[in-house]
Amino acid sequence: MKAVVTDYIEKDLEWEAAELARRGIEFRAYQLKFKPESEVAETLADADVIVVNMVKMTDSLLSKLPRCRLLIRHGIGYDNVDVEACTRRGIQFAYQPDYCKEDVAEHAVALILACARKVVWSRRTLEEASQSGKWDFTGLFPIYRLNGKTVGVIGVGRIGSRVCIKLRGFGVRILGCDPYLSEERKKEIGIEFVDADTVFRSSDAVTIHTPLNDETRWLANARTFGLMKPTAFLINTSRGGMVDVDALAEVLRTRRIAGAAIDVYKVEPPPPSFPLFGLDNVILTPHIGWASEEAGMEIRQSILDDIVAFAGGKPARCVVNKETIRQAP
């Protein structure tokens, strides 16, 4: 059996190579993210198992991979994978739904706090005061305490529910929106559930944690921004396609909302023309919410476990298209 990685974010994959070699599994790793489809297809043509990070696994590409029987996404979201095409071709598709849930939740809470306390923007005030020799906080005000405010969480799954847990100690009211949770699960989480419009209308901070699909694309848009309080903040650590950034730029420029914090982008990295660059009331981080040493090792271990299980005739842990499991070797 041969396992191939299309692209990766780790410094190297020597650990994987050693572990799989010990089990008699051939392993190769490449950086094919920006390569043409023809080159990607040629490189992957003899792979039985493919691990993908950001390469787009389209129907066209999958049709050129006759040996592939397991495709593993390195991460939670899989909008770069044509799952239906995988199913038609008998390719088992698995992902890592527990990856970095603590880390993204921590990053979201950090951004909420940074917005509420205006942590990033305070640096400019400090430098101006250093030059003038006197304090002038007028550019930072108003600042409101988080205690007693309302935080809206859109998407209360693995990550969103962790955000709720982490926020409880701050004395906030938490509103959740997730039409796919069972009533039993909603009771377990223990927050108030409402519709999306109510979240946007009632919250002092809105944080998004849903998968990207046709239902959620441009979830935050000119209409929903119009519902928000002028003192409210928008936080997005989910997927760039959740937010209409042109509409967001407009409401930030006109101070229709207080600010935003964004960690994810439709095009990554965002181009120099990105409309949020240059605005003084937005925090932009480089899609780093996933990052921690602990998360990095956990996902490497779970992907290795999936490959080894498949080589032994068992399915991967978290298969999306379960109808293909019977077709595993």
N, C-alpha and C positions, 0 to 999 in steps of 0.2 A: 504494500500500500504506500502511496505517495501523498503527502500533505504539503500544500503550498500556501504561503501567505502573500496576498496581493500587495499590501502596503501596511505599514506599522508606525507607531509613534514611540516605541521603546528605543533605547540607545542601540540595543542589539537583541537578537533572539537566540543567543548561544545556549541559554538554559533549556529552551524548548528543543533545540537541535540535539543536545546531549540526552535529554530525557526520552525523546522519541527514538533516537538511535539505539538506546538501551533496550527498546522494545521492538526493534527490527522494522521501524517505520521510517521510510525515507522522508527527508524534510528539506524544503527550500523556502527562502524568504526573499521578496523583491520589493521595490518601491515603484509601483506601477500607476500611482494615483493620477498622474498627468499624461500618461502614455496613450497613444491611439488604440482603439479597440483591437485592431489587427495584431498589434504587438502583445497586448494583454492576452488575447486568445491563443496566440502561438506559445506564449510562456506557460499558460495554464492547461494546455491541451491534454497533457498526460497525468493530470492531478486527479486523484480519487476524492480527496478532501481539500476544500478551499476555505481559507480564513480571510475575510475581507474587513477592512476598516471603512475607507471612503470611496473606493472604486465603485462605479455604478455597475451593478450586475443586472443588465438589461436582458430582455428576451433575445435580442440579437446576439449578445455575447454568450449567453447561456447555451444557445444553439450550437456554438462552436466548441463546447466543452463536453465531448461524448463520454468521458470516463467519470466525470464528477457525479458523486452520489450523496455527498454531504457538503453543504455550504454553511459556514458559521460566521455570523456577524460579530465583530469585536465591538460590543457595545449594546446599548438598550434600544435605541431607535433603529429602524431598518427601512427608512424611506428611500434608500439607495438600492434596494433589492426588489426585483419583480418576483414576489412570492408566488403569484399565480403561474408564472412561467416555470418556476422551480417545480411546482406541483405537477404541471403537465409533463415535465420531463423526468419525473420520478426522483427529483433531487430533494433530499431531506434538508429543510432549512431550520437552523437553530440560532438563537440569540442569547444574550446574557442579561436578563431583566433585573438582576440584583446588582449589577455593576454600578459602582460609585454613587449609590443612592444616598449614603450618608454624606458624601463629599458635595454633591450638588445641593442637597438640602442645606448643608452648612453654608455654602456659597450664597444661596438665595437669602438666607437669614442675614448673612454678613452684608449683603447689598441693601436689604431692607434697613438695617441699622445705619449703614453708611449714608443712605438717603435721609433718613429721619434726623440723624445728628449732623448731617452735612459734612461728614468727615473729610472727603476728598476735596470738596470746595473750600474747606477751611485753610488749606495750604496757601492759597492765593492771598487770603486775608492776612495770614502770618507774614508772608513775604512783603506785602505792601506796608504793614506796620513796622517791619524791620527797616524799611527804607525811610519811612516818615518819622519814626521814633515815637509813634503813639498808636494806641489801639483804635480801630474803627471797624465795628462789627456790622454796620448797616447793610453791607452787601450780602451778609449771611442770613439776616432775619427775614421772615419769622422762622423760628425753630420750635417744634412742638414735641413734647415728650411722647414716647410710644405707649407707655402705660395708659390704659383706658381707651386706646384707639381700636379701630377695626382693620384686620388684615384679611383680605380675600384670597383664597387658594383655589385656582381653577385647575382641576385635575388632582384628585386626592388618592392617587395610587401609591406605588412603592415610594416615590420621592415626595409627592405632595403630603402624604400622611406623616412622613418623617419631619417635614417642615412644621406641620401642626404640633407635633410633640415638642419640637425645639422651641417653638414660640410660646408655649404655655407659661413658661417662667417669666415672661415679660408683661403679664397682666393685660393681654390684648383679647378682644373679642375676635373669634375666628369664624369666618363664613367660608363654606366650601361649596363648590359646584362640581358634580360628577354624576351624570345621569346613568352611568354604567355600574355603580356600586349597589350591592344588595342592601336592603334595609338593615339586615343583621350587621353588615360591615360598617354602615353608617353609625350605628349605635356603638360599635366597638371604638370607632375613632372619636366619638363624643363631641362633635362640633355641630353647629347649625348649618344645614344644607339648604341652599336657595338656587335660583336660576342664575345664569351668567349675567344678565342685565342687572340683577339686584347686587351681585358682587361688584360690578363696575360702579354702580350708583352709590353704594353704601360704604365702600372701603376707603381707608386712608392709604393703603398700599395694596396693590393687586399683584400676585405672583403666579406665573403660568407654569404648569407642569403636566401638560397633556402630550400625547403622541401627535406627530404631524400627519394629517390625512385630509381628505377632501372636506370633512366636517369641521376641522379645526383650523384650516389654512386661513390666514388673515383674521383670526379670532379677535385680535385687538386692532381696531380700525377707526376710521373717522367717526362712525356712529357711536361706537362704544366709548371712545375718548370723550365724546360729547356728553356722556352720562357721568363721567368722573368728576369728583370734587376738584376745585382749583388748587386745593392743598394736597392732592393725592399724588402718589408715585406708582409707576408701572415697573415691574421687575420681570425679566424674561431670561431664564436659564434653560429653556427647553429646546426649541428649534427656531431658527431665524424666520421661517415661514409663518410663524404664529402672528407676527406683528407687521402691519403696514408701516414701514419706516418713514415713508414720505408723509403720511398722515401724522405720525408721531413727531416728526421734525417740525411740522407746522404748529401743533399744539404746544410744543416746547418753546418754539420761537415766540409765540404769542402769549406765553405764560398761562395757557388755558388749563394746564396741569402743572404741578410744582416741579416734577422731574421724572427721570427714568434711570434704570440701570439695566444694561444689556450685556449678555455674555455670549450670545449666539447670533449668527448672521446667515442670511440666505446664500450669499457667496462668501466663502471663507478662504483666506482672510478678506475682509471687505475692501473694495477698491478705494483709491484716494477720493473719488467722487461721492462716497457714502454720505448720505444727507445728515447723519447725526454728528459727523466730525465738525468741530469748531463751536458746538453749542456748549454753553456754560452750565447747563442744568441737567446734564446726562453723564452717568458713569459708564464707561465702556471697558470691559475686560476681555481678554483674548481667548474666548472659549476655553476657560481654564477650570470651570466648575467641577469637572471630572477628576481633577488631579489630586492625588495623594500617593505616597509610597505604598500605603496599605492597599488601596484600590487597584493599583497597577499590578501588584503581585497576585491579588485575588483573581483578577480576570485571566491572567496568564495560566494560573492553576486550573480554573474552570474550563478554559478552552482545551488545555491539554487533556483534562479528564474526558471531555467530549470526544476528542480524537481517539483516545485509547479505548473508550467504550465502543465507539463505532467499529474500530478495528477488531474488536472482540465479538461483533455481531449484535451489539446492543444499540439502542437509539441514544442520541444526545439527550442531555437533561431537559432542555426547554425547546421543544420542537414546535414551530408555529403551524406547519402543515402536517398535522398528525396522520393524515391519510397516507402519507408516504412511508411511515414507519415500517409497514409490512414489507416494503421494498428494500429495506436495509440488508446488507450482506449477512 
